[in-house]
Amino acid sequence: MTHKGELTIFVRSFQLLSKAFLPLPEKFHGLADEETIYRKRYLDMITEKTSYDRMVFRSRFVQKLREFYYHEGFIEVETPTLGNSASGALAHPFTTHHEATDSDLFLRIAPETSLKKCTVGGMEKVFEIGKSFRNEGLDPSHLPEFTSVEHYAVYWNYEDNMDFTERMFGYIMDELMDGNKKVEIINSKGEKHMVDFSGKWPRRSICDLIQEHSDINIYEESTLEKLQKAIQKAGIQIDGMMKLSHGTLIDKLYKKVARPHIINPTFVIHQPLVLSPLARLNDTNPSIVDRFQLCINGWEVTNAYSELVDPVDQEERFSKQLDAKKAGDDEVAMPDDDFVAAMEHGMPPQSGFGMGIDRIIALLTAQPNLRDVVLFPLVKDKNPKIEPSVSVKASGKKTVPSEEKDPHGHINIDLPIVEATLAKYSTTTKDHNLTVGRCMRYFAQKLGKNADYWYAVGVLHDVDWDLVEKDAERHCGESLAQILAEMNAPVGMLEDIRSHYEEKFPEHGLDTDVRKYLASVDELSGFIWACSRMTPNKSLDEVKVSSVLKKLKDKGFAAGVSREHCRRCETLL
């Protein structure tokens, strides 16, 4: 004991067990930089107990999930993550090349077909917890690598799976949350909602939900052409609509107009046949399939079917999907001859289920971004191993990616019309728009891109803000489309501009250089300008990097500026 009565250790000798060359972050403030948090999660967990607790909660959730499956009589298996085809879901796959066999391979989109083969082999209840991969855009509700659980139960239908899902959540919340069925969640806009998991959950038709929020009846608009016209008439913008298959278009329409409004647990049922190539037809209505999706907080959390077990029907559906792929839809399911062969040996009637574990963990821990519940989410490599001018495709051959060739290089921009459009529509935002435009021009010149096009995208990105009276819901909507049409803007500029409003237009994705730089420059340039107002002469020349970094940590300074958006450049560029 010390003279103050504190218990302490009197050290006579010590032995160094390991070396530490770098200091830990300052313990009272922890890590402020978002990329560092994701890249060095180990430091985040040391300095931020809530982060550590989330990762422990995730581990306990998976533990209790396994327990529940064992209690229900399921067998756990492991199936391949590499395969000769990318089937099992509608998504764009990652590809690679196996040198020894000179074969193009795919990282699995979902384990569905492999698990269903297990039921042919006599496993009547089978499940897998593991990784799947989808080569798609990044947003708060999507990761290219994610963890899911899938199961298949022989002699169940989709209604049995809905009952199973309610039991599952009841068990897990009893075990992990002391029986509390009400959880406060946060959506991608930072809005808080109380979600009630108790009782029986509503079961809503996807057609009713779409019609409720768009006045479009997908069964009356029964063909692809009719649906396209109805969407155009309603003024709903869906990127690349004319290249999408009928099923993919319905899916994107639902995600655009209906799903964001679903907060409490809701089973979305009666999916159209064209949307579900692997599901069983409904006995009373052959235009729909026995399928449901569980949606919470605008996110799809689970997906389940009464499974198709007819090999003839399955082969026909794969054939139609192949036609859609040839027509330009990259997200349709690929044919899987080996899976059809397994079905021909006799596949028992069954129902399948898939749930995104990252998403449900994010919901239960009130996190708006999936990256905050993953230990080491993907971030851009600071030291790429491949030269930026070279990529390797599945064939193993080195090619110059299309982005390096500058897809906008052939476009001629009439700068006087751009300037006139800015002067006509922009008043309060004129200085900001010009600043973003000039920054975009600077970076385009450094990258060897079409500087005039990049400048125009920057100058016009908020050109409608005054016209829509600063209404975020209308921003980048029809008014912007009309302005660009009026000035005869190049094809694709509307989508490039809308990409910076990620919360409203996630479908456009930050997947090209011009979109990445716009998203990075937009908010950060405004923040730097705000910093300049605090200098003695209110001059940008007096702004120091250290001052900007310090003020980024001060949430009271320029509170309306999103820090997350300001730091995009660290992950995007």
C-alpha positions, 0 to 999 in steps of 0.5 A: 500500500502507498502512503495514500492507501492505494494498492500498488506493485513493488517491482524488483525486476521485470522482463520485456516480453514483446517490443512496441515501437509506436505509441498508442493513440491519445487515450481520451480522444482515440482515433478521429480519422475514419480510414485509420479506424477501419484500417487499424481496428485493433487501435480503435478497439483499444481506445474506443470501448463501444467498438470493442463491445460491438465486435464481442456482440457480433461474436456472441450473436454468431454463437447464439445463432449456431446454438439455435440451428443446432436446437432446431436439428440442422447440420452445419456444413462448409461449401466452396467459395470458388466455383466454375459458375456464379449462380445462386443470386442476382449480382455481379461476381468477382472473377479470377483465374486458376493457373494450374487448370487454366480455368476462369473461376468465380467467388461465390455470390451465395452458397445456395446451389451447393447447399441444395445439392446436400439435400439431394445427398440426404441432409434434410436440414443443412446450414452454413455460416460463411463469406460471399462476394459481390463485385458491386458498389460500396454504400452503408448497406453493401460490402463486397465481402460479407457474412451470411447464414443460409439454410435449407429444410426438406419438406418446409415451405416459405411460410414455415420459414417465416415462422422459423425466422420469428422464432430465431429472432425471439431466441437470439434477443432473449439470449443477448438482449435480456428479452428486450424486443424493442431496439433503437436503430439509426438509418444511413441519414442519421435518423433514429427509429424504435424498431419493435421485434415482438409479436407476429410481423406483417406480411405485405405483397411486393406489388402492393408496396410498389403501388402504394409508393409509386401508383405503378401496378407491376401486374397491370404493367405486365411486360418489360415495355409497359413497365418501362413506360410506366416508370418513365411516366411516373418520373422515376429515375432508374440508371440503365433502365433500358438495358435491364431485364424485366425481373431486375427492373422490378427489383430496382423499382421496389428498392427505389420507391418502396423498401426505404419506407419499411422500418419495422420487421416486415415480410415482403411476399408474393414476388413475381416469377421474373424476379426469382429464377430459383423459387417455386411457383405459387400453387394458386397464382403461377405468376408469382413464386413462394418467396419472402424477404424480411426488411427492417429499416429499409434494408433487406435482412433475409431472403427465403423461398419455397425452392424450385425442385423441377429440373426441366423448369429450372433449365428453362429459367436458366435459359431465359436468364442467359438471354437477358445476360446477352441483352446486357443485364450483368446481374442475372443468374448464370446457368449452372449445368452441374446444379441441374444435373443434381436436380435430375437425380431427385431433389426433395421439396424444401424451403431455403433461407439466407440472412446477412449477418453484417446487416442484422448486427448493424441494426441491433447495435444502432450502426448506420454503416456495415463497415462499423460492425466488421473488424477489417473492412476493405479500404483502398490499398495505399501501396498497390502491388499492380501498376495503376495502368494495368489490370488483370482480368479472369483470363490472366492477360494484362489489359488497360482498363476502360477507365484509364482510357478516359470515357469522357475524352471524346466529349466536347463541352460548350463552356459558355453554355455551362457558365450561362446555366450556372448564372441562370440557376445558381445564386446562393451556391454559385461560389461553392459550385465554381470552387468545386468545378475548379477543383475538379478541373485541377484533378482532371489535368493531373490525371490526364482526363477531360478537364472541361467535362470534369469542370462542368460536372463540378460547376453543375453538381448543385445547380438546382439547389436554389431552384428546388428551394434547398429541398433535399428530397427534390435535389438532383431530381427532375429539376436537374434533369430538365436543366441538363436537357435544356443545355443539351448536356452529354449522355451520362452527365446526369448520372455522374452528378447524381452519384455525389448524392449517395443517400438518394441515388446509391444505384449510380455508385462511386465507381469511376474517377470523375464520381470519386473525385466529385464525392471527395471534393464537394463537402471538403472544399466547402469545409476548407472555405469555412476554415478560410473565414476564420483566418485574419484576412479571410483568405484561402492562402492563409489556411493550413492543413493542420488547422483544417485537420484540427477543425475537422475534430471540432464538431461545433465548427461548421456543424452542417458539414458531414465529417464522413463526407469530408474524409471520403477522399481517404478511402476513395482516392 
